[in-house]
Every structure is written in C-alpha cells, then in structure tokens.
Amino acid sequence: MTRGYTGTAKFLHWLIVALLIGQFYAAWSMPHIGRNTAMSSLISLHFTIGVVILAVAVVRLAWRLTHPEPAPIDGVPPWQTASARIVHWLLYVLLLALPILGWINASWRNMPIVMFGHQLPLLVAPRDPAWGWTGDVHALLSNYLLLALVGLHVAAALYHQFVRRDGTLGRMLPGR
C-alpha cells in the first residue's frame, strides 16, 4: 500500500469539504422551510449543492472501494485507526443519506430541484403522510451528527499534525 492518498482521493476529499462549507452557508442563510415557504434562490442553491454532494459522494465512495487506503502511520494506536475508520464510514453514510433525505423532503413539499435547467424527478408523492418526517431528520443529522463528526475528524487531523507530528495530515494535503 502507498503511504499517502492518491491525487484523485485528495481532490474528491477537498471538493467535498468545499461543497459542505457552501452547503452549510446556504442552509444557515436560507429561510426556514415551513408549510408555505416559497422557493427562493438560496433554497434552490441548497438543493443544487445537495445533489452535487450526492454525486461526488457516490464517485468518492466508488473510488475508495476500488483503491485501497494507505496503511496506518507507524506507531498509531489500533484504537485510533479503528476510530478513524468508523468516523470515515459514518461520514460516507451521511454524505449519501443527507442529500437523499433532503431530496425526499423537497419532493414531499413539492419544491422542485432543478439542475442545468432540468427538473429532477420527485422521489415521493407530495404530502404523502409517510414522508413528512424527512425534513426534521435531515436537519437533525446535518446540524448535529454531521457537524460533530466533521469536528471530530478535523480535531483528530490537527492532533496528528501538532501533537503527534506523525505526518497523518500530510497524506491528505494537496501536492504531497
């Protein structure tokens, strides 16, 4: 196995980071989506970024499944390696589940998702009683679990960089 991640893995990682920053900015800036909320450009931007995150996450997961990750750095305790793998896989799950939940909720609210001038299909029937919960779960998972996992991921990277000084962070930085 290689000591660092491939250029493609790095690109997809940092693309997801940039998309998530844009997504949270759009989400926190847009109006609260209630029963009679009209579409706005920020809501539409949030939907669009969500679909792009879903597409990039699928590509990233496919890349990850077909290209082995580098071996752990020597001296990293097994519990840290195991914890990192768990956090990474939970992040993958959320990068797939959150956009799908958002798309289902947009469909449930009959709010169009338009990509490149084409409206994407509804995933569920508008106001189908079985799907009204999706918006709340989408918000809870993104505002709490996703942010907590991203924070843990960043804290671990900084710990490896500044406390352990073991080169873990450098394996994902561009140009290395």
C-alpha positions in Angstrom: 0.0 0.0 0.0 1.1 3.6 -0.6 2.0 6.0 2.2 -0.3 8.7 1.0 -3.7 9.1 -0.7 -4.0 9.3 -4.4 -4.4 12.6 -6.2 -8.0 11.6 -7.0 -8.8 10.8 -3.4 -7.4 14.1 -2.3 -9.3 16.1 -4.9 -12.6 14.4 -4.0 -11.9 14.9 -0.3 -11.3 18.6 -0.6 -14.1 19.0 -3.1 -16.5 17.6 -0.6 -15.0 20.0 2.1 -15.7 23.0 -0.2 -19.2 21.8 -1.1 -20.0 21.2 2.6 -18.9 24.7 3.5 -21.0 26.1 0.7 -23.9 23.9 1.7 -23.9 25.0 5.4 -23.6 28.6 4.4 -26.6 28.2 2.1 -28.6 26.2 4.7 -28.0 28.7 7.5 -28.7 31.7 5.3 -31.9 30.5 3.6 -35.3 31.0 5.2 -36.7 28.2 7.4 -38.7 25.9 5.2 -42.2 25.6 6.6 -45.5 24.6 5.2 -46.0 27.6 3.0 -42.4 28.6 2.3 -41.9 29.9 -1.2 -38.9 28.8 -3.2 -36.0 31.2 -3.1 -32.6 31.3 -4.8 -30.9 30.2 -1.5 -33.3 27.2 -1.2 -32.6 26.3 -4.8 -28.9 26.7 -4.2 -29.1 24.4 -1.2 -30.9 21.8 -3.2 -28.4 22.0 -6.1 -25.4 21.7 -3.8 -27.0 18.8 -2.1 -27.4 16.9 -5.4 -23.8 17.7 -6.3 -22.6 16.4 -2.9 -24.6 13.2 -3.5 -23.0 12.7 -7.0 -19.5 13.5 -5.7 -20.0 11.2 -2.6 -21.0 8.3 -4.9 -17.9 8.9 -7.0 -15.7 9.2 -3.9 -17.2 6.0 -2.4 -16.6 4.1 -5.6 -13.0 5.4 -5.7 -12.5 4.4 -2.1 -13.9 0.9 -2.7 -11.6 0.3 -5.7 -8.4 1.9 -4.4 -7.0 0.8 -1.0 -6.4 3.4 1.6 -2.8 3.9 2.7 -1.5 1.8 5.6 -1.8 3.5 9.0 1.2 5.5 10.1 3.6 3.5 12.3 3.0 4.0 15.9 -0.6 5.0 15.7 -2.5 3.0 18.3 -5.0 0.4 16.9 -7.9 2.1 18.7 -7.2 5.4 16.8 -7.0 3.5 13.5 -10.3 1.8 14.3 -11.9 5.0 15.4 -10.8 6.8 12.2 -12.3 4.1 10.1 -15.6 4.3 11.9 -15.8 8.1 11.6 -14.9 7.9 7.9 -17.6 5.3 7.2 -20.2 7.3 9.2 -19.2 10.4 7.1 -19.7 8.4 3.9 -23.1 7.2 5.1 -24.2 10.8 5.9 -22.8 12.2 2.6 -25.2 9.7 0.9 -28.1 9.8 3.3 -28.5 13.5 3.9 -28.9 14.6 0.3 -31.4 11.7 -0.3 -33.4 12.8 2.8 -33.3 16.4 1.6 -34.4 15.4 -1.9 -37.2 13.2 -0.4 -38.3 16.2 1.8 -38.2 18.6 -1.2 -40.3 16.1 -3.1 -42.7 15.8 -0.2 -43.0 19.6 -0.1 -43.4 19.7 -3.9 -40.4 22.0 -4.2 -38.6 21.5 -7.5 -34.9 20.6 -7.7 -33.6 22.0 -10.9 -30.2 21.0 -12.3 -28.8 22.5 -15.5 -32.3 23.7 -16.5 -34.0 20.3 -15.9 -36.2 19.5 -13.0 -35.2 16.3 -11.2 -38.0 13.7 -10.5 -39.9 13.7 -7.3 -38.8 10.8 -5.1 -42.1 10.6 -3.2 -45.5 12.0 -3.8 -46.1 15.5 -2.4 -47.6 15.4 1.1 -47.5 11.6 1.3 -48.0 11.2 5.1 -45.3 8.5 5.3 -42.5 11.0 4.4 -43.2 14.2 6.4 -40.5 13.3 9.0 -37.6 13.5 6.5 -37.0 17.3 6.8 -36.7 17.1 10.6 -34.3 14.1 10.4 -32.3 15.8 7.6 -31.9 18.9 9.8 -31.0 17.0 13.0 -28.5 14.7 11.3 -26.8 17.5 9.4 -26.8 20.1 12.2 -25.7 17.8 15.0 -24.2 14.4 13.8 -22.5 15.6 10.6 -21.1 18.6 12.3 -19.9 16.6 15.3 -18.2 14.0 13.0 -16.6 16.7 10.9 -15.4 18.4 14.1 -14.0 15.1 15.4 -12.3 14.4 12.0 -10.7 17.9 12.0 -9.7 17.7 15.6 -8.0 14.3 15.0 -6.2 15.7 12.0 -4.9 18.6 14.0 -4.0 16.3 16.9 -1.9 14.2 14.5 -0.3 17.3 12.9 0.5 19.3 16.0 0.7 16.9 18.9 1.8 13.6 17.4 3.6 15.2 14.5 3.3 11.9 12.6 2.5 13.1 9.1 -1.1 11.8 9.0 -2.5 15.1 7.8 0.2 15.5 5.2 -1.1 12.3 3.4 -4.3 14.1 2.5 -2.9 17.6 1.7 -2.7 18.6 -1.9 0.7 18.4 -3.6 2.3 15.9 -1.3 
